[in-house]
Amino acid sequence: MQSVTAQQQVILTGLPRSGTTLTCHLLNKLSDCVALHEPLVPLDLIAYKRGDLISVIADYFTTQRLQILQKGTAVSKSFGGQVPDNPMAGVDPNTGKRIRVLDGRLVQINKKLSNDFYLAIKQPAFFTAILKDLVASGLFNCFAVVRNPLSVLLSWNSVEMPVSQGRVPAAEAFAPELKQQLDHIPDVYDRQVFLLDWFFQQYINYLPSEHILFYEETIKSNGKSLGKISPLAYHLSESLSSKNNNHLYSGTLKKILLEKILNKKEGAFWEFYSEEQLVSLAGVKS
């Protein structure tokens, strides 16, 4: 355990519905890597002061690493004992929205690992809210997953999750100013665009550009772009297809959301994606 460095302690954050679970799924295919899907319960950690909270997370990495090495199991949201590639693969027959298919809180680790294997923990909203402190601690290697802003908003509106209402409780609990700002935005789509901008702004503020992982690049490279996290990923050659233009997405909603995004002239997401990329995805003229 003494040989473990920050390089092997991977904090994985990103926009909700940007491909963070797919990233975990791919990392788990690597021979000396384990990626856990939201094992922490953020709202249970509200009472900790920020410095203590970072220590709690560091200790959690240590206890999970020991459990993996000694018992071959780890705490993680799971389906069939594994991290799925898409946790929202079910469909609610009443609303038509996608719902979670997760069925457990434990995963089986069925591979031989070195003592200093890569351990990634994914908590998109929670880790984004405390990203400044996670990076400043120097204890972790922090990465964020981003995706075409229009696809993200379309996905938010197709799932039964708080983001469909423009809220993220796990982030708001640790970023009171975010909660206050969202409280004063009555329109759900305007809240979503504000939230989208907030996520992107955190990554601009606290992460170097090489620690931003693009969903589109992950798909295009068959997973190889995750070599930024672990060099082992450069050997991946998975058959992946983009869900950016999912058939579930409404054409009418595309136009509404595209207009909302285009009106956000100073949005942080413009540092990552162009207007042309969004308009092309929408299939409409801006």
C-alpha positions in Angstrom: 0.0 0.0 0.0 2.9 2.3 0.6 3.6 2.5 -3.1 0.2 4.0 -4.0 0.5 7.6 -5.3 -2.0 10.2 -6.3 -1.7 8.9 -9.9 -3.4 5.7 -8.9 -6.2 7.4 -6.9 -8.5 8.6 -9.6 -11.3 11.1 -8.9 -13.8 10.9 -11.8 -16.4 13.6 -12.1 -18.3 15.1 -15.0 -21.7 16.2 -16.2 -24.6 13.9 -15.3 -25.4 11.8 -18.3 -22.1 12.6 -20.0 -20.7 9.1 -20.1 -19.1 8.8 -16.7 -20.6 5.4 -16.1 -19.4 4.2 -19.5 -16.0 5.5 -18.5 -16.1 3.4 -15.4 -17.3 0.4 -17.4 -14.3 0.7 -19.8 -11.8 1.3 -17.0 -13.0 -1.9 -15.4 -11.9 -3.8 -18.5 -8.3 -2.9 -17.8 -6.1 -5.5 -16.1 -4.9 -3.4 -13.2 -7.8 -1.0 -12.7 -11.0 -0.9 -10.7 -13.6 1.9 -11.2 -16.5 2.3 -8.8 -19.9 3.9 -9.6 -21.0 6.3 -6.9 -20.1 4.3 -3.8 -20.4 7.3 -1.5 -23.7 8.8 -0.2 -22.9 12.5 -0.4 -25.8 13.7 1.8 -24.4 11.5 4.6 -21.3 13.7 4.6 -22.7 17.2 4.9 -21.6 17.6 8.5 -17.9 17.4 7.7 -15.9 20.6 7.3 -14.2 20.7 3.9 -10.7 19.7 5.0 -12.1 16.8 7.0 -14.3 15.8 4.1 -11.2 15.4 1.9 -9.6 13.2 4.5 -12.7 11.1 4.7 -12.6 10.6 0.9 -8.9 9.7 1.1 -9.6 7.2 3.8 -12.4 5.8 1.8 -10.0 5.1 -1.1 -7.8 3.2 1.3 -10.5 1.1 2.8 -12.0 0.2 -0.6 -8.5 -0.7 -1.9 -8.0 -3.0 1.0 -11.4 -4.6 0.6 -10.8 -5.2 -3.1 -7.4 -6.8 -2.4 -8.5 -8.9 0.6 -12.1 -9.8 -0.3 -12.4 -9.3 -4.0 -15.4 -7.0 -3.6 -16.1 -3.2 -3.5 -18.9 -0.9 -2.7 -20.5 0.5 -5.9 -23.9 0.9 -7.5 -24.2 -2.1 -9.7 -26.3 -4.4 -11.9 -25.7 -8.1 -11.6 -22.6 -7.5 -9.5 -20.9 -5.3 -12.1 -20.8 -1.6 -13.1 -23.0 -1.3 -16.2 -22.2 0.8 -19.2 -25.5 2.6 -18.9 -27.3 2.8 -15.5 -30.5 4.3 -17.1 -31.3 1.5 -19.5 -34.8 0.8 -18.2 -38.0 2.6 -19.4 -40.9 3.7 -17.2 -44.1 2.5 -19.0 -46.1 5.4 -17.7 -43.8 8.3 -18.5 -41.7 6.8 -21.3 -38.6 8.2 -19.5 -35.5 6.1 -18.8 -35.1 4.7 -15.3 -32.3 3.1 -13.4 -31.6 -0.6 -13.8 -29.2 -0.8 -10.8 -29.9 -3.6 -8.4 -27.1 -3.6 -5.8 -24.4 -1.8 -3.8 -21.5 -4.3 -4.3 -19.4 -5.4 -7.2 -17.2 -8.5 -7.6 -13.6 -8.0 -8.7 -12.6 -11.1 -10.6 -9.0 -10.3 -11.6 -5.6 -10.4 -10.0 -4.4 -6.9 -9.1 -1.1 -5.3 -8.0 -1.1 -3.5 -4.7 -0.9 -0.2 -6.5 -3.7 -0.8 -9.0 -5.6 2.2 -10.4 -8.7 2.9 -8.3 -11.2 5.3 -9.7 -14.3 6.5 -7.9 -17.0 8.3 -9.8 -19.4 10.8 -8.2 -20.3 13.4 -10.9 -22.3 16.1 -9.0 -20.7 15.7 -5.5 -17.1 15.7 -6.8 -17.8 18.6 -9.1 -19.0 20.7 -6.1 -15.8 20.0 -4.1 -13.5 19.8 -7.1 -11.4 22.8 -6.0 -10.5 21.1 -2.7 -10.0 17.7 -4.2 -7.4 19.1 -6.7 -5.7 21.3 -4.1 -5.2 18.4 -1.7 -2.7 16.8 -4.1 -4.0 13.4 -3.0 -5.9 12.5 -6.2 -5.7 12.5 -10.0 -8.8 14.3 -11.0 -10.6 14.0 -14.3 -14.0 15.3 -15.7 -16.1 13.9 -18.5 -17.9 16.3 -20.8 -20.3 15.8 -23.7 -22.0 17.9 -26.3 -24.2 20.3 -24.3 -27.3 19.8 -26.4 -27.0 16.0 -26.0 -26.6 16.4 -22.2 -29.7 18.5 -21.9 -31.7 16.2 -24.1 -30.6 13.3 -22.0 -31.5 15.1 -18.8 -35.0 15.5 -20.1 -35.4 11.8 -20.9 -34.6 10.4 -17.5 -36.3 10.2 -14.1 -33.5 12.1 -12.2 -33.4 15.4 -10.4 -31.5 17.0 -13.4 -34.7 16.6 -15.4 -36.0 19.4 -13.1 -32.7 21.3 -13.3 -31.6 20.3 -9.8 -28.6 18.3 -8.4 -29.0 17.7 -4.7 -25.6 16.1 -4.3 -23.9 19.3 -5.6 -26.3 21.8 -4.1 -25.6 20.4 -0.6 -21.9 21.3 -0.9 -22.3 24.5 -3.0 -25.0 26.6 -1.2 -24.5 29.4 -3.7 -25.5 27.1 -6.5 -28.7 26.1 -4.7 -29.6 29.7 -4.1 -29.1 30.6 -7.7 -31.2 27.7 -8.9 -33.9 28.6 -6.5 -34.4 31.9 -8.2 -34.8 30.5 -11.8 -38.4 29.5 -12.3 -38.2 28.0 -15.8 -36.9 24.4 -15.8 -35.0 24.7 -19.1 -33.4 27.9 -17.9 -32.3 26.1 -14.7 -30.9 23.3 -16.8 -28.8 25.6 -18.9 -27.6 27.5 -15.9 -26.6 24.2 -14.3 -24.9 23.0 -17.5 -22.8 26.2 -17.5 -21.9 25.7 -13.8 -20.5 22.3 -14.4 -18.4 23.4 -17.3 -17.1 26.4 -15.4 -15.9 24.2 -12.5 -13.8 22.2 -15.0 -12.3 25.4 -16.5 -11.5 26.7 -13.1 -9.8 23.7 -11.5 -8.7 21.2 -14.1 -5.9 21.3 -16.8 -7.2 20.8 -20.3 -5.6 17.3 -20.5 -7.8 16.2 -17.6 -11.0 16.9 -19.5 -12.3 13.7 -21.1 -14.6 14.2 -24.1 -17.4 11.6 -24.5 -17.2 11.9 -28.2 -13.4 11.2 -28.2 -14.0 8.1 -26.0 -16.4 6.8 -28.6 -14.3 7.7 -31.6 -11.1 6.1 -30.1 -12.9 2.9 -29.0 -11.9 3.8 -25.4 -8.2 4.5 -26.1 -8.5 8.2 -25.1 -8.9 7.0 -21.5 -5.2 6.4 -21.6 -5.0 9.9 -20.0 -6.2 8.1 -16.8 -4.2 4.9 -17.2 -1.8 4.0 -20.0 -3.4 0.5 -20.0 -6.4 2.1 -21.8 -4.3 2.7 -24.9 -4.8 -1.0 -25.6 -8.6 -0.8 -25.6 -10.5 -1.4 -28.8 -14.1 -1.5 -27.8 -17.0 -1.3 -30.3 -18.7 1.9 -29.2 -21.5 4.0 -30.7 -22.5 7.5 -29.9 -25.8 8.2 -28.2 -25.6 11.9 -28.9 -28.5 11.7 -31.4 -30.6 9.2 -29.5 -33.9 8.3 -31.3 -35.7 9.0 -28.0 -34.9 12.7 -28.2 -37.8 14.9 -29.4 -37.2 17.1 -32.4 -39.4 19.9 -30.8 -37.4 19.7 -27.6 -34.1 19.9 -29.6 -35.2 23.2 -31.0 -36.3 24.6 -27.7 -33.1 23.6 -25.9 -30.8 24.7 -28.8 -32.3 28.2 -28.6 -31.8 28.3 -24.9 -28.2 27.3 -25.2 -27.4 29.6 -28.1 -28.9 32.5 -26.1 -26.3 31.8 -23.3 -23.6 33.8 -25.2 -21.1 33.7 -22.3 -21.6 30.0 -21.4 -18.5 28.1 -20.2 -19.4 25.3 -22.5 -18.4 27.3 -25.5 -14.8 26.7 -24.4 -15.3 23.1 -25.3 -17.9 22.9 -28.1 -18.8 25.1 -31.0 -22.2 26.4 -32.1 -21.8 24.4 -35.3 -21.5 21.1 -33.3 -24.8 21.9 -31.5 -26.7 23.0 -34.6 -25.5 20.0 -36.5 -26.7 17.7 -33.8 -30.1 19.4 -33.7 -30.6 19.0 -37.4 -32.1 22.5 -37.6 -31.0 25.9 -38.8 -30.0 28.3 -36.1 
